[in-house]
Amino acid sequence: MTDVTLKERINESEETKREFAQEELILDISEEIWALLESQGVTKVEIAEKLNKSQAYISQILNGSRNMTLRTLSDIAFALNCRAQIKLCETVHQWEAVEKDDYYNIRVGEVRHIYRSNDGANSDVGTLDWTTTERLSLAL
Amino acid sequence: MPLYYEGAKLTIEWSDDAKSSLEDSEALVPPNKSACKRQLDALTKRLGDKGSLRSPDQFRNEDEQIYAIKTRCGLRAYGWFHTKRRAVFVISHYIFKTWKKMKKIDRDRATNNRVTYEAKEND
């Protein structure tokens, strides 16, 4: 029996792909918030105090065990002197990269790889058979 | 060595103990918390893509260079960064637990898996 890979686990069914997309979004947002907390030297306790919430509440928000509303996200961003910019965009996967510094830009209907060289220039290197979904990205 | 995920920054590999322990631990996840299996996938993928996870609640150095990838439901992966091959993280084993601290039995299991893994590499 061969070992299953992460990609195969995620692509096992539409349900696993859908649940993965949810978890990936939650993780993207929480990691973005963690990055901001780190860069501003703000602790989880301090952000909890700023929002008048408990530390446990913030932990639950950041690990996905409690749903974060857009209002809460806005409040966190506001407390960190930022604003959340949200846009729906086409899926971008990095997991088919040939080399560590490569990445692929995968588009619905026009599946293609974009290779970025070290000087930042982009060029096509091939095509992928890949099912894509729209994905929500966030930048604080 | 079994390749689990080739990320942009890290290659994730499995020890011999990983596959069976994943099956065993996932069987213990309550049906109403099955989404946390995908949370584990998302954390693992991000670790591979970014090289680290910022949240100390979800990724931490437990002891003796054994790291834990932690989900909200208790599903966890233990592993280590390969010291000889750059940009490789090896998953030792998975567990489902409701307690907070890493138990000695898991530390010993990860350490043993590491010894076995490195011995196989040297063969």
Interface residues (C-beta under 8 A of the other chain):
Chain A: D3 V4 T5 L6 K7 R9 I10 T16 E19 F20 Q22 E23 E24 I26 L27 S30 E31 W34 A35 E38 S59 L62 N63 G64 S65 Q94 W95 A97 K100 D101 D102 Y103
Chain B: P2 L3 Y4 Y5 E6 G7 A8 K9 I12 W14 K19 S34 A35 K37 R38 Q39 D41 A42 L43 T44 K45 R46 G48 D49 K50 L53 R54 S55 D57 Q58 T71 R72 A87
